[in-house]
Amino acid sequence: MYGLFLRHYFLIKGSLPRLLDLIYWPTIQIILWGFISKFFSIYSDYYNNTLGIILTCAILYDILFRSSISFNMLFLEEIWSRNFTNLFIAPLKIREIIISLIFTALVRTLIGLIPAIILTSPLFGISILKLGFPLLMLFLSLYIFGITLGLFVSAGLIRFGPSFENIAWSSLFLLAPLGCIYYPIEILPEFFQIIAKGLPLVYVFDEARNILINDYINYQNLNTAFLLNLFYLIIGICLFYFSFLRARIKGTLINMGE
């Protein structure tokens, strides 16, 4: 028993990623729920329909989460099954890989979300469809950003191999406190506000709350979110191409999945 304990002890001690992974999750949870608690303690009467707004924002966040994880999972499954190098037996281009993953991730996202959206109405009397046409714009913005995160993570997997896998699960939770999903940006410390304003999530969720509370559409938020999404998407595609070319030069593509 002591020998088995030492085996795992030295494994954790000698691996910085594993050590950071143990610290990461509790820290993010405390920060996220700390900001949520701070918001409700200061602005207890901010929402006139707290349940509806919280559930709607949770579903919108799940769009982001599912789209990104679906993209990553499709890529990881090729690595886990040691099928990654086999893909290139066919005359498959990089852009074709990206496009196929994008559309397959969309199908997976919808399969996961539609039952959840249907259940909220009979269980809680809440329907995200009340957002109307802006829901499509919010969905599209979150989906694009989720795919962009998937590109960043997939680029890391190509470049560094399966050891980069933990980032696939942790990246979205890192952005959750900064994305201001359940509270306005003013709740964040000033330094975090500067970082958060560079994320499209802030504008998407701010607009979702604005529509639900004020029944008014601020297209400025939507335009800003789409411009930021376009910027990050271009960077993500370029990084994917760069990582692929570097891995091919180094020969690490052959060992992908080992």
C-alpha positions in Angstrom: 0.0 0.0 0.0 2.8 2.4 0.9 4.6 1.5 -2.4 1.4 2.3 -4.4 1.1 5.6 -2.5 4.7 6.5 -3.3 4.1 5.6 -6.9 1.3 8.2 -7.3 3.0 10.7 -5.0 6.2 10.8 -7.2 4.0 10.9 -10.3 2.2 14.0 -9.1 5.4 15.6 -7.6 7.3 15.1 -10.8 4.6 16.5 -13.1 3.7 20.2 -13.0 0.7 19.8 -15.3 -0.8 17.2 -12.9 -0.1 19.4 -9.9 -1.7 22.4 -11.6 -4.7 20.4 -12.6 -5.3 19.5 -8.9 -5.1 23.2 -7.9 -7.0 24.5 -11.0 -10.5 23.1 -10.6 -11.2 24.2 -6.9 -9.7 27.6 -7.6 -11.9 28.2 -10.6 -15.0 27.0 -8.8 -14.3 29.3 -5.8 -13.7 32.3 -8.1 -16.8 31.7 -10.2 -19.2 31.2 -7.3 -17.5 33.9 -5.3 -18.4 36.4 -8.0 -21.9 35.0 -8.3 -22.4 35.3 -4.6 -21.0 38.8 -4.5 -23.3 39.9 -7.3 -26.5 38.6 -5.6 -25.4 40.0 -2.2 -25.0 43.5 -3.7 -27.8 43.4 -6.3 -30.4 41.1 -4.8 -33.2 42.8 -6.7 -31.3 43.2 -10.0 -33.3 40.5 -11.8 -37.1 40.6 -11.9 -37.1 37.0 -13.1 -34.0 35.4 -11.5 -34.8 31.8 -12.4 -35.6 32.6 -16.1 -32.4 34.6 -16.6 -30.1 32.2 -14.8 -31.4 29.2 -16.7 -31.3 31.0 -20.0 -27.7 32.1 -19.4 -26.9 28.5 -18.3 -28.3 27.1 -21.6 -26.4 29.7 -23.6 -23.2 28.8 -21.9 -23.9 25.2 -22.6 -24.0 26.1 -26.3 -20.4 27.4 -26.0 -19.4 24.4 -23.9 -20.9 21.7 -26.1 -19.6 23.2 -29.4 -16.1 23.5 -28.1 -16.0 20.1 -26.4 -17.7 18.4 -29.4 -14.9 19.8 -31.7 -12.2 18.7 -29.2 -13.8 15.2 -28.7 -13.9 14.5 -32.5 -10.3 15.4 -32.7 -9.3 13.4 -29.5 -11.2 10.3 -30.7 -8.9 10.2 -33.7 -5.9 10.3 -31.4 -7.2 7.8 -28.9 -8.1 5.3 -31.7 -4.6 5.9 -33.2 -6.4 6.8 -36.4 -4.9 10.3 -36.8 -2.2 9.4 -39.3 -4.6 7.2 -41.3 -6.6 10.2 -42.2 -3.9 11.4 -44.5 -3.8 8.3 -46.5 -6.7 9.9 -48.4 -6.0 13.2 -50.2 -7.5 15.1 -47.3 -6.6 18.8 -46.9 -6.4 20.7 -43.6 -9.3 23.0 -44.5 -11.4 19.9 -45.2 -10.6 18.5 -41.7 -11.6 21.8 -40.1 -14.8 22.1 -42.1 -15.9 18.5 -41.4 -15.2 19.0 -37.6 -17.1 22.2 -37.5 -20.3 20.7 -39.0 -20.1 17.5 -37.1 -19.6 19.5 -33.9 -22.8 21.4 -34.7 -24.8 18.2 -35.0 -23.4 17.0 -31.7 -24.2 20.3 -30.0 -27.8 20.3 -31.2 -28.3 16.7 -30.1 -27.1 17.6 -26.6 -29.0 20.9 -26.3 -32.4 20.3 -27.8 -33.6 17.8 -25.1 -32.4 20.2 -22.4 -34.2 23.2 -24.0 -37.4 21.2 -24.3 -37.3 20.0 -20.6 -36.9 23.6 -19.1 -40.4 24.5 -20.2 -42.5 21.8 -18.4 -40.1 21.6 -15.4 -39.5 25.3 -14.7 -41.9 27.2 -17.0 -38.9 28.8 -18.8 -38.4 28.9 -22.6 -35.2 30.2 -24.1 -37.2 30.6 -27.3 -38.7 33.8 -25.8 -35.5 35.5 -26.8 -36.9 35.4 -30.4 -34.8 36.0 -33.4 -31.8 37.4 -31.4 -31.4 33.8 -30.0 -30.1 32.7 -33.4 -27.5 35.5 -33.4 -26.5 34.7 -29.8 -26.3 31.0 -30.7 -24.2 31.7 -33.8 -21.8 33.9 -31.8 -21.3 31.4 -29.1 -20.9 28.5 -31.5 -18.2 30.4 -33.5 -16.3 31.1 -30.3 -16.7 27.5 -29.2 -15.3 26.3 -32.5 -12.4 28.8 -32.1 -11.5 27.5 -28.7 -11.7 24.0 -30.3 -9.2 25.1 -32.9 -6.8 26.5 -30.3 -6.9 23.3 -28.3 -6.6 21.0 -31.3 -3.6 23.1 -32.5 -2.1 22.4 -29.0 -2.8 18.7 -29.4 -1.1 18.5 -32.7 1.9 20.5 -31.5 2.3 18.9 -28.0 0.4 15.6 -28.3 -2.1 14.0 -25.9 -0.3 15.7 -22.9 -2.2 18.8 -24.0 -5.5 17.0 -23.4 -6.3 18.5 -20.0 -6.4 22.0 -21.6 -9.4 20.7 -23.7 -11.4 20.3 -20.5 -10.1 23.2 -18.5 -10.1 26.1 -21.1 -13.8 26.7 -20.9 -14.0 26.8 -17.1 -11.1 29.3 -17.1 -13.2 31.6 -19.2 -16.4 31.2 -17.2 -15.6 33.8 -14.5 -14.4 36.3 -17.1 -17.3 35.6 -19.5 -19.7 37.3 -17.0 -22.3 34.6 -17.6 -24.6 35.3 -14.7 -23.6 38.8 -13.6 -22.6 42.1 -15.2 -18.9 43.0 -15.8 -18.9 45.6 -13.0 -18.7 42.7 -10.5 -15.2 41.8 -11.6 -12.1 43.6 -10.3 -10.9 46.3 -12.5 -7.9 44.3 -13.8 -10.2 41.4 -14.8 -12.6 43.8 -16.5 -9.9 44.9 -18.9 -9.3 41.2 -19.9 -13.0 40.4 -20.0 -13.7 43.2 -22.5 -11.5 41.4 -25.0 -13.8 38.4 -24.9 -17.0 38.1 -27.0 -18.7 36.2 -24.2 -19.1 39.4 -22.1 -21.1 41.1 -24.9 -23.2 38.0 -25.7 -24.3 37.3 -22.2 -24.8 41.0 -21.4 -27.1 41.2 -24.5 -29.0 38.1 -23.4 -29.7 39.7 -20.0 -30.5 43.0 -21.6 -33.2 41.4 -23.8 -34.7 39.4 -21.0 -34.7 42.4 -18.5 -35.4 45.4 -20.8 -37.0 43.6 -23.8 -34.6 45.6 -26.0 -31.9 44.6 -28.5 -28.6 46.4 -28.4 -27.0 45.6 -31.8 -23.8 47.2 -30.7 -23.1 44.3 -28.3 -23.9 41.8 -31.0 -21.7 43.5 -33.6 -18.8 43.7 -31.1 -19.1 40.0 -30.3 -19.1 39.0 -34.0 -16.0 41.2 -34.7 -14.1 39.7 -31.8 -15.2 36.2 -32.9 -13.9 36.8 -36.4 -10.6 38.1 -35.0 -10.1 35.0 -32.8 -11.4 32.6 -35.5 -8.7 33.8 -37.9 -6.0 33.4 -35.3 -7.3 29.9 -34.4 -7.2 28.8 -38.1 -3.7 30.2 -38.6 -2.5 28.6 -35.4 -4.0 25.2 -36.5 -2.2 25.4 -39.8 1.1 26.5 -38.1 0.9 23.7 -35.5 0.2 21.1 -38.2 3.1 22.2 -40.4 5.5 22.3 -37.4 4.4 18.8 -36.3 4.9 17.5 -39.9 8.4 19.0 -40.0 9.3 17.5 -36.7 7.7 14.1 -37.5 5.5 14.1 -34.4 2.3 13.4 -36.5 3.5 9.8 -36.9 3.6 9.3 -33.1 0.2 11.0 -32.5 -1.7 8.9 -30.1 1.3 7.0 -28.8 
